[in-house]
Amino acid sequence: MKMNKIIFWTTTSIIFVMEALMPLATLLFAHEHFNAGTKPLGYPDYFAYALIVCKILGATAIMFPKLPAKLREWAYAGLTFNLLFAVISHLAVDQIISYILMPVMVGVVLGVSYVHSQKIIFKSKNI
């Protein structure tokens, strides 16, 4: 059980930093670069704002295990869709391998976080 918690908190913290803190810091301290990831793909500026808000909310939701399970499930799903569509967008538009692999790697970390959150929930219900 302890190892599951260590893995969960480590991976979830990585997701929180990458999907919430980094976009928020960009928005607050380097506003001219807020759309650096979406503009080259042809998305409008308002999409970057919406994406930043949703990423912050989703990453924050998975950081709080006491939130309702359905809300956390939707947060994991939303972050997964975001990463999946990032891969698809980069495959369709620029085909730069590092831009494609980054969301894949973050998705793997997100998947590990999800699996270990489920293990923690399962173990706590069976004790």
N, C-alpha and C positions, 0 to 999 in steps of 0.2 A: 504494500500500500504506500509506503514512504517513497519508493522509487517512482511510482506512478505520479505522485504529487510533485516530485522534483522535476520530472520530465514535463508534466503539464505546465507548471509555473514557468519553467525555462522557455518552452516553446511559445506559450501564450504571451510572455513578456516580449519575446522577439517580434511576434505579430503586432503587439501593441505599439512597440517602437516604430516598426516599419509602416504600419497601416494607419496609425493615429498621430503619433508624435511628429514624425517626419513631415507628413503633409500639413499639419497644423503649424509647425515651425516655418515651413516654406510660405504658407499663407501669411503668417504674422511678420516674419523677418526678411523674407526675400520675395515679396509679393510679385515682382516682375517675372518670377519663374514659376508661378502657381500653375500654369498650364503647359509647362515644358514637356510633360508626358502625353498630353492629349492633343495639343495643337498640331504636331507633326503628323498625327493620325487623321487629321481633318475634322476633329470634334470642335464644336463651338465653345467659347469661354464659359458659358453658363453650365455646361456639362462638367467642366473641371470643378467648379464650385460645388455642384451637387455631389459629385464623386467624393470630394474631400469631406463633406459633411457626413455622407453615408459611411465612409471608411472610419471616421472618428467614432461615430455612434456604434458601428458594428464591433470594432476592436475594443471599445470601452465595455460593451455588453458582455463580451466573452471573458473580460477580466473580473467580473463579479459573479462568482458561483452561486450566490444567494438569489440572483434574479430568477424569475420563472423559467423553467426549462424550455418552454416553447419560444420565448424571446431569444434565448441563447442559441437555440437551434436555427432560428431565422437569421441571427447574426452570422453564424458559421456559414449558412447557405448563401447569404448575401456576399460575404467576403469571398467565398468560393466562386460565385458567378462573376464577381469583379475580376478575379485572377484568370478565370477561364476566358472571359471576353478580352482581356488584355493580350493573352496568347493569340487568340483568333485575330485580333486587330493587327498585331505585329506580323503575323503570318501573311495577312492579306495586303498590308501596306508596305512595310519596309523590309521585312525578312532578315533583319539583323539578329543573328543568333543569340547574342548576349541579351537583347531586349526580349527575346522569346523565352530564354532560359530563366531569367530572373523571376517572373511570376510563377513559373513551374516550381522553382526551388521554394519560394514563399508558400506556394500551395502545399508542398510536401510538409513543410513545418506546420502549416495550419491543420493538415490532416493528422499529424502526430498529436497536436494539441487536442483535437476533437476526440481521437481514439482514447487518449488517456483521461480526458474529462469523463467519457462514458465509463471507463474502467473504475474511476473514483466513485461515480454515482452508483454503479452496480455493486461495488464492494460495500459502500455505506448502507445500501438498502438490505444487504444480506447479512449484516452483522447483528 
